[in-house]
Amino acid sequence: MTTLNDIQEISTALKNCKTEKIKILHKFLFGSLGDRSNRKRIREFIGFDFQVDSEEFEKTLGSVDELFSLNELITICNILNISFDGPKPEVSKRILSFLCNLGALVETSRADIDDSDVDEETANDFEKENKKSDSFEGESSNKRDSSMQCEAQCNMQCDANKIYDMQFVDKYRSSVVQNTGINYSDIESAIPKFYAESHENIANWLDHFENISQLFSLSDLQKFIFAKRSFGGTAAFFVRTEPQINSWQKLKQVLIDEFSFEMNSAHLHELLSKRKMRDSESAPEYFLKMKELCSSVKIEDAALMHYVIIGINDRQENKTVL
């Protein structure tokens, strides 16, 4: 029988997390803040005894939405090593679903790779740069509301699960913007992921990233750290093979050299004609990715819709959505 302690990343997180964070997870699992045996009980947890989307699941989900703030749910996601993207109800359901099926949680941990480790020297520099920042993790609900409003304004949620170095997260979850309710999680959740897929344009991603960096007044060191934590897929693998990259300027230039490309209208039309809707994509998601392909070359709306409809599966409901 799989327990939470059998999952390496979670076991490490349970060992290193602060007591207050452990209490939040204990409350989620057992309905109370618990006592000095919290870590032991959490390690031995084997999952909830009801199925996803069952009546008891929906009842528990309703209680979670009432009892936990978004910041508390993010804390739980960090411990469990899962994504905290999306609105509060979506985050609540994701956590509860994984805790009903620890096997899926194990597979998620095995499939993902932590490509964002920060070496000791970089972490020390980061700490020095932010040592005067105020910590906002334990702030009042007003602070939480401020963070949520900022996140909503940014409206840049990424799609992939994140694996965290929990010691880093615990140590640096203080605010990097003076006199606001914005913390580490708010910044990271506002930065879109970059996978170097065919529909993604590195120039557009860098523009988004620089805008977010300016909004949060990030230094070059902070840009370097947050950028490395925002890569997935091919982009993450490429950065791991370039150990000499040790600054934001070097990282930015390497990304441009490796992933930028010149596209003319003929090449764009060829890409659009070959791009088909995948089974894993919703119709709106497919359309937006096709639209993103056209971001660097101007194309008529009618031509874009022609390629979109050709590439879509023969399901009438999908075409109706578009």
Helices and strands as residue ranges (DSSP letters): G 4-6, H 8-16, H 19-30, H 38-43, H 55-67, H 70-80, H 88-100, H 102-111, H 120-130, H 141-154, H 166-172, H 184-190, H 202-215, H 220-228, H 233-240, H 248-259, H 265-274, H 283-293, H 301-311, H 316-321
